[in-house]
Amino acid sequence: MLKRADMKRADIGAGIGLIILGTWIFWYSDAYRKVVVYIYGPNFFPQILSTLMVLCGVTLVVRAMRGKALAKRDRIDRQGFVRTVIAIGICIGYLYLMQVIGFAMGTSVFLFVLMTFLGQQGLMKRVISSIVTSLAVWAMFRYFLVIPLPTGMFDFTF
């Protein structure tokens, strides 16, 4: 079992890792600034997320330095690790599927498969929520943010 001092070091290390990763993502996404849609471009959302990531990392480091490191209560078991790896595999498969059949259809399939894998009950609940969610996100990007998404082999234009 890890001691409090070990958890403090772990929190500081994780916080510094988040700060470094968030800073790199912010810097990397700035390269997309060349393509501006309105006053924001494709770098807008990644930079918001990376800023939040840096803030979370700073908070984690500050809490650890003040002696409020998170206590170790849980450990990762083999079954949880395998489920996490499978979920990441489903996410990677989604990236490829989206390029083939498009964002809206690919996201619907992805959400349905992931909800099924994670044990969500009710077939109709999974079907309806995956379709409604993917169409809402698609509409937000298409009409509000005016950012094109992959159409795949089905090039629908509304």
Secondary structure, DSSP 4 states (H G I P E B T S, - for coil): ---HHHHHHHHHHHHHHHHHHHHHHHHHHGGGGGS-SSSS-TTHHHHHHHHHHHHHHHHHHHHHHTT-PPP------HHHHHHHHHHHHHHHHHHHHHHHH-HHHHHHHHHHHHHHHTT---HHHHHHHHHHHHHHHHHIIIIIS------TT-----
